[in-house]
């Protein structure tokens, strides 16, 4: 047997075991690359992918090292005697191969695949293959089967509320932090909105990033439930919650690849919301040439797919298709987006009107899930809650309950991007704005961002600022400037 050693390495999803090339117990030359091994103690067992090391100071010939994920999963202390053996192929391997070949899988096939992902029987390469195969072709019934498998019985039961609401935007639109405003309005109204958020795969900053600079979003499941029941509104990162575990592994691979398959995105959303005990869900699908969903036809297809799954999974789903041609709000990046949100909730005259109007529209639709509210009264009710100051009070309640944070400052390295010519702004490229933001360091530094001064329809003069870039380091600013050199993201039509 070998002695267990902890290796402080995080591998993003995978269990990794490390053996010395001169291992005393096992013939390393007989083990092929990416072999998976079964690691056992007297009380526990895990699976891990094997790596070979030469440095005796890292792993000695009588030791087996486990990375952070594997060590946590095994749950044993250093020095514990362990045995290893080559693992048989994951039980769902045959089903994965059938999906790669383009076949339709059964509900049981999906349950086996998701179980193997949860048990870390799949490498990130395997998960990527599953994502690509599913994105190539997946039927409506398979979406239903996959969603059901992803929930995996990990469902929060809200015992005292028959209506538990949430909102999700399919995203790709810079800014667009309607979620925080909606949660404040809906919570002030009295409907329960336990909002789960995650890191974005396409936009610069996510709701988790923006809310995360105002308050703590990393909550235990017990605290999440407590705050939802007592405060009616809570916004939390779903990663620390004990729900939809396989979604976390799949999403991590998607972010690494920069790849988002629409059907997989939809199943992930539905699985997370079902696991969070949501009974009524509003899905916003922004449509734009430079957005995640390009055409109205594609949006309608996704709407029908969501409605189909919702009907059969017991969730009341309403889908709205909105304009996704340009950024929503003025700020891109956590600090600037939080500024926009607070301006709207405080009814400031300089609050971005597009963010205000979209938030009221969506919040109104959610409020109308309440059977006590007459149809058509949602918008006016949401507007009254906002203008009265009750929504801002609710945000402050949420921040205080979840833990207020000291506010970060904007990055000190800046550049104003100027209009190259005079004319009317006819389009803003969402993808390019996101790209500039990413290279400016928005995903790494809360103070990085882009402050937009102009929107579609505005008239500008040559040399007038279109937006201002903020970065935390001069290197990030240089990278952002290199992206701007290819395109400012603005299309200006000279009508003179």
C-alpha positions in Angstrom: 0.0 0.0 0.0 1.0 3.6 -0.4 0.9 6.5 2.0 -1.5 9.4 1.2 -0.1 12.8 0.6 -1.9 16.1 0.0 -0.8 18.1 -3.1 -2.1 21.7 -3.0 -3.1 21.9 -6.6 -6.6 22.8 -7.9 -7.4 21.1 -11.2 -10.8 22.5 -12.1 -13.2 19.5 -11.9 -10.8 16.6 -12.2 -9.5 14.3 -9.5 -5.7 13.9 -10.1 -3.5 11.3 -8.5 0.3 11.6 -8.6 2.8 8.6 -8.5 6.5 8.7 -8.6 8.1 7.2 -11.7 9.9 4.8 -9.4 6.8 3.8 -7.4 7.5 0.8 -5.2 4.1 -0.8 -5.5 3.0 -0.3 -9.1 4.7 -0.7 -12.5 4.4 2.7 -14.0 5.5 1.6 -17.5 2.3 -0.5 -17.7 0.1 2.5 -17.2 -1.0 4.5 -20.3 -1.6 8.2 -20.4 -4.8 9.6 -18.9 -5.5 6.2 -17.1 -8.0 6.4 -14.4 -7.3 4.6 -11.1 -9.5 3.5 -8.3 -8.2 4.7 -4.9 -9.4 2.9 -1.8 -9.0 3.0 2.0 -10.8 0.9 4.5 -13.8 3.3 4.5 -13.8 5.3 1.2 -13.2 5.1 -2.5 -12.7 7.6 -5.3 -11.6 7.7 -8.9 -8.7 9.8 -10.2 -6.7 10.4 -13.3 -3.1 9.5 -13.0 -0.1 11.7 -13.5 3.6 10.6 -13.1 6.2 12.8 -11.4 10.0 12.5 -11.2 10.6 14.8 -8.2 11.0 12.7 -5.0 10.3 15.9 -2.9 6.9 16.2 -4.5 5.8 12.5 -4.2 8.1 9.8 -2.9 8.2 6.3 -4.3 6.1 5.0 -1.4 3.5 7.8 -1.6 0.5 8.7 -3.7 -0.3 12.4 -4.0 -3.9 13.7 -4.4 -4.8 17.1 -5.6 -7.3 19.3 -3.7 -10.4 17.9 -5.3 -9.4 14.3 -4.9 -8.1 14.7 -1.3 -11.4 16.4 -0.3 -13.5 13.7 -2.0 -11.5 10.9 -0.3 -11.9 12.5 3.1 -8.9 10.9 4.7 -5.9 12.4 6.5 -2.3 12.5 5.2 -0.4 9.3 5.9 -3.4 7.1 5.5 -2.6 3.8 3.8 -4.3 3.5 0.4 -4.4 0.9 -2.4 -4.9 1.7 -6.1 -5.9 -0.3 -9.1 -6.7 0.6 -12.7 -10.3 1.5 -13.0 -12.7 0.0 -15.5 -14.1 2.4 -18.1 -16.9 4.6 -16.8 -20.3 2.8 -17.0 -21.7 5.5 -19.3 -18.9 5.4 -21.8 -20.9 3.5 -24.3 -23.7 6.0 -24.1 -21.3 8.9 -24.6 -19.9 7.2 -27.7 -23.5 6.7 -29.1 -24.2 10.5 -28.5 -21.0 11.4 -30.3 -22.2 9.2 -33.2 -25.4 11.3 -33.3 -27.8 8.9 -31.7 -30.7 9.8 -29.4 -30.1 8.8 -25.8 -32.6 7.5 -23.2 -33.4 9.2 -19.9 -31.4 6.3 -18.2 -28.4 7.0 -20.5 -28.4 10.7 -19.3 -28.7 9.6 -15.6 -25.7 7.4 -16.0 -23.7 10.1 -17.8 -24.5 12.7 -15.2 -23.8 10.3 -12.4 -20.3 9.6 -13.8 -19.6 13.3 -14.2 -20.6 13.9 -10.5 -18.4 11.0 -9.5 -15.5 12.5 -11.5 -15.3 9.5 -13.8 -15.2 12.0 -16.8 -12.1 14.0 -17.6 -12.6 17.6 -18.9 -11.9 16.2 -22.3 -14.8 13.8 -21.9 -17.1 16.5 -20.7 -16.1 18.7 -23.7 -16.9 15.8 -26.0 -20.3 15.5 -24.3 -21.0 19.2 -24.7 -20.0 19.3 -28.4 -22.0 16.1 -29.2 -25.1 17.4 -27.4 -24.8 20.8 -29.2 -24.6 19.1 -32.5 -27.9 17.4 -32.1 -30.2 16.9 -29.1 -34.0 16.3 -29.3 -36.6 18.0 -27.2 -37.2 14.8 -25.2 -33.4 14.6 -24.6 -33.4 18.2 -23.2 -36.1 17.0 -20.8 -34.1 13.9 -19.9 -30.8 15.8 -19.4 -32.5 18.5 -17.3 -34.1 15.9 -15.1 -30.7 14.1 -14.7 -28.9 17.3 -13.8 -31.4 18.1 -11.0 -30.4 14.7 -9.5 -32.9 14.9 -6.6 -31.0 17.9 -5.1 -34.1 20.1 -4.8 -34.7 22.8 -2.2 -38.2 22.5 -0.7 -39.8 25.8 0.1 -42.5 24.5 2.5 -44.5 27.7 3.1 -44.5 29.3 -0.4 -46.4 28.0 -3.4 -45.0 30.7 -5.7 -41.2 31.0 -5.7 -40.0 33.2 -8.6 -36.8 33.9 -10.5 -35.6 35.5 -13.7 -32.8 34.5 -16.0 -31.4 36.3 -19.1 -29.7 34.1 -21.8 -27.1 36.8 -21.8 -24.4 38.0 -24.1 -25.4 41.6 -23.5 -22.9 43.9 -21.9 -24.2 45.6 -18.7 -27.8 44.5 -18.4 -27.8 44.0 -14.6 -31.6 44.0 -14.5 -31.5 40.9 -12.2 -30.5 42.9 -9.1 -33.1 45.6 -9.7 -35.8 42.9 -10.3 -34.9 41.1 -7.1 -35.2 44.3 -5.1 -38.6 45.1 -6.6 -40.0 41.6 -6.4 -38.7 41.1 -2.9 -40.2 44.5 -1.8 -43.6 43.4 -3.3 -43.4 40.2 -1.1 -42.9 37.3 -3.6 -40.0 35.1 -2.6 -37.1 35.4 -5.1 -34.1 33.2 -4.1 -31.9 34.2 -7.0 -29.1 31.9 -8.0 -26.4 33.4 -10.2 -23.2 32.2 -11.8 -20.1 33.3 -13.6 -20.8 34.3 -17.2 -19.5 32.3 -20.2 -19.9 35.2 -22.7 -20.3 38.6 -21.0 -17.5 40.5 -19.2 -19.0 40.6 -15.8 -21.8 38.4 -14.3 -24.5 39.2 -11.8 -22.4 37.3 -9.3 -19.5 39.8 -10.0 -21.7 42.9 -9.7 -23.7 41.9 -6.7 -20.5 40.5 -5.2 -18.9 43.9 -4.8 -22.0 45.1 -2.9 -22.4 42.1 -0.6 -21.3 38.5 0.0 -22.8 36.2 -2.6 -20.9 33.0 -1.4 -23.5 31.6 1.0 -24.0 28.2 2.4 -27.3 26.5 1.4 -28.6 26.8 5.0 -27.9 30.6 4.9 -29.4 30.9 1.4 -32.6 29.3 2.6 -32.8 31.4 5.8 -32.3 34.7 4.0 -34.9 33.8 1.3 -37.5 32.9 3.9 -36.8 35.9 6.2 -35.9 38.6 3.7 -38.0 37.4 0.6 -35.0 38.2 -1.7 -31.5 36.9 -1.8 -28.9 36.8 -4.6 -26.2 34.0 -4.3 -23.6 32.3 -6.3 -24.9 28.8 -6.9 -21.4 27.2 -6.8 -21.3 26.8 -3.0 -24.9 25.5 -2.9 -25.5 21.7 -2.8 -27.6 21.7 -6.0 -27.1 20.7 -9.6 -23.5 19.5 -9.0 -22.9 18.2 -12.6 -23.9 21.6 -14.0 -20.9 23.2 -12.2 -18.4 20.8 -13.9 -20.1 21.3 -17.3 -20.1 25.1 -17.0 -16.4 25.2 -16.0 -15.5 23.3 -19.1 -17.7 25.6 -21.2 -16.0 28.7 -19.8 -12.6 27.2 -20.4 -13.5 26.4 -24.1 -15.3 29.7 -24.6 -18.1 27.4 -26.0 -21.8 27.7 -25.2 -24.3 25.3 -26.8 -27.8 26.8 -26.6 -29.5 23.6 -25.6 -27.0 22.8 -22.9 -27.3 26.4 -21.6 -31.1 26.0 -21.4 -30.9 22.6 -19.6 -28.3 24.1 -17.1 -30.6 27.1 -16.4 -33.6 24.9 -15.9 -31.7 22.4 -13.7 -30.3 25.1 -11.4 -33.7 26.8 -11.1 -35.5 23.5 -10.5 -32.9 22.5 -7.9 -33.4 25.9 -6.2 -37.1 25.2 -5.8 -38.2 27.8 -8.3 -41.9 27.3 -9.3 -42.3 30.3 -11.7 -39.5 31.4 -14.0 -39.2 34.3 -16.4 -36.6 33.8 -19.2 -35.4 36.8 -21.1 -34.0 36.1 -24.6 -32.3 39.2 -26.0 -31.9 39.0 -29.8 -29.3 40.8 -31.8 -26.8 40.1 -34.6 -23.9 40.5 -32.1 -25.6 38.8 -29.2 -25.7 35.1 -28.0 -29.1 34.6 -29.8 -28.8 36.0 -33.3 -32.3 35.7 -34.8 -35.9 35.9 -33.7 -36.4 32.4 -35.2 -33.7 31.0 -32.9 -35.3 32.8 -29.9 -38.7 31.3 -30.7 -37.2 27.8 -31.0 -35.6 28.2 -27.6 -38.8 29.6 -26.1 -40.8 26.6 -27.3 -38.1 24.3 -26.0 -38.2 26.0 -22.6 -42.0 25.9 -22.4 -42.0 22.2 -23.4 -39.5 21.3 -20.6 -41.3 23.5 -18.1 -44.7 21.9 -18.7 -43.3 18.4 -18.2 -41.0 19.3 -15.2 -43.7 21.2 -13.3 -42.3 24.7 -13.6 -44.4 27.7 -14.8 -42.1 29.3 -17.5 -42.8 32.5 -19.3 -40.3 33.6 -22.0 -40.0 37.1 -23.4 -37.9 38.0 -26.5 -36.3 41.4 -26.1 -34.0 43.8 -28.1 -30.3 42.7 -27.8 -28.8 45.0 -30.3 -26.7 47.0 -27.9 -25.5 47.2 -24.3 -28.0 47.8 -21.5 -27.0 50.5 -19.1 -23.9 52.7 -19.3 -21.4 50.7 -17.2 -19.5 47.5 -18.2 -17.7 45.8 -15.3 -18.7 45.2 -11.7 -18.1 48.7 -10.2 -19.7 50.6 -13.0 -22.6 48.2 -13.3 -23.3 48.5 -9.6 -23.3 52.2 -10.0 -26.0 52.0 -12.7 -28.1 49.6 -10.5 -27.9 52.0 -7.5 -28.8 55.0 -9.7 -31.9 53.2 -10.9 -33.0 52.1 -7.5 -32.4 55.5 -6.0 -34.4 57.1 -8.8 -31.5 59.3 -9.8 -32.2 61.5 -12.9 -28.9 60.4 -14.5 -29.8 56.7 -14.2 -29.6 54.8 -17.5 -33.2 54.8 -18.9 -32.8 51.6 -20.9 -31.8 49.7 -17.8 -34.7 51.3 -15.9 -37.3 50.5 -18.4 -36.2 46.9 -19.1 -36.1 46.2 -15.3 -39.6 47.5 -14.8 -40.9 45.5 -17.8 -39.4 42.3 -16.5 -40.2 42.9 -12.9 -43.8 43.6 -13.9 -44.1 40.3 -15.8 -42.8 38.4 -12.7 -45.2 40.2 -10.3 -48.0 39.0 -12.5 -47.2 35.4 -11.6 -49.1 36.4 -8.4 -52.8 35.5 -9.0 -53.9 38.3 -6.7 -52.5 40.9 -9.1 -54.7 41.7 -12.1 -53.3 41.2 -15.6 -51.6 44.3 -16.9 -50.9 45.8 -13.5 -47.4 44.3 -13.1 -45.5 47.2 -14.7 -47.4 50.0 -12.8 -47.0 48.0 -9.5 -43.2 47.6 -10.2 -42.9 51.3 -11.0 -44.7 52.3 -7.8 -42.4 50.1 -5.7 -39.4 51.6 -7.4 -40.5 55.3 -7.2 -41.6 54.9 -3.5 -38.0 53.9 -2.5 -39.2 50.5 -1.3 -37.0 48.7 -3.8 -33.9 50.5 -2.7 -34.7 49.7 0.9 -35.0 46.1 0.0 -31.6 46.1 -1.7 -30.1 47.6 1.5 -31.9 44.9 3.5 -30.3 42.3 1.2 -26.8 43.8 1.5 -27.0 44.1 5.3 -28.3 40.5 5.6 -25.7 39.0 3.3 -22.9 41.2 4.6 -21.9 44.6 3.3 -18.6 45.0 1.6 -16.2 47.9 1.3 -16.6 49.4 -2.2 -13.6 49.0 -4.6 -12.5 51.9 -6.7 -12.2 52.2 -10.5 -8.9 51.3 -12.1 -6.5 54.2 -12.3 -5.3 53.5 -15.8 -7.7 55.0 -18.4 -8.2 55.8 -22.0 -11.1 57.6 -23.7 -12.0 56.2 -27.1 -13.0 58.9 -29.5 -15.3 59.0 -32.4 -13.2 58.7 -35.6 -15.8 60.7 -37.6 -19.0 62.8 -37.2 -22.4 61.3 -37.7 -25.2 59.2 -36.1 -24.3 56.0 -34.2 -26.2 53.2 -36.0 -24.9 50.1 -34.2 -22.8 49.0 -31.2 -21.1 45.6 -31.4 -21.9 43.7 -28.2 -19.3 41.1 -28.9 -16.5 43.6 -29.4 -17.5 45.6 -26.2 -17.3 42.3 -24.3 -13.9 41.5 -25.9 -12.5 45.0 -25.0 -13.8 44.5 -21.4 -12.3 41.0 -21.1 -8.9 42.3 -22.2 -9.2 45.3 -19.9 -9.3 42.8 -17.1 -13.0 43.0 -16.1 -13.1 39.3 -15.1 -10.0 39.6 -12.9 -10.2 43.0 -11.4 -13.4 44.5 -10.0 -12.3 48.1 -10.8 -11.8 47.4 -14.5 -14.5 48.4 -16.9 -15.9 50.5 -19.7 -18.1 53.6 -19.2 -20.3 54.2 -22.2 -21.1 57.8 -23.1 -23.0 57.2 -26.3 -25.7 54.8 -27.5 -27.4 53.9 -30.8 -29.2 56.9 -32.2 -26.9 59.5 -30.7 -25.2 62.0 -32.9 -21.5 62.5 -32.3 -18.8 64.8 -33.6 -15.3 63.5 -34.7 -13.1 63.4 -31.6 -16.0 63.3 -29.1 -15.6 60.5 -26.5 -17.6 57.3 -27.1 -16.5 55.6 -23.9 -13.8 55.4 -21.3 -11.8 52.3 -20.5 -10.6 51.7 -16.9 -7.9 49.1 -16.0 -6.0 48.1 -12.9 -2.6 47.8 -14.6 -0.9 49.5 -17.6 -0.5 46.1 -19.2 -4.2 45.5 -19.2 -4.8 49.0 -20.7 -2.3 48.2 -23.4 -4.1 44.9 -24.2 -7.5 46.7 -24.3 -6.1 49.3 -26.6 -4.8 46.6 -29.0 -8.4 45.3 -29.3 -9.8 48.8 -29.9 -7.3 49.3 -32.7 -9.2 46.6 -34.7 -12.6 48.2 -33.9 -14.1 50.8 -31.6 -17.3 48.6 -31.6 -19.3 51.6 -32.8 -20.7 52.0 -36.3 -21.1 55.7 -37.2 -23.1 56.8 -40.3 -22.2 60.2 -41.7 -25.4 61.7 -43.0 -23.7 65.0 -44.0 
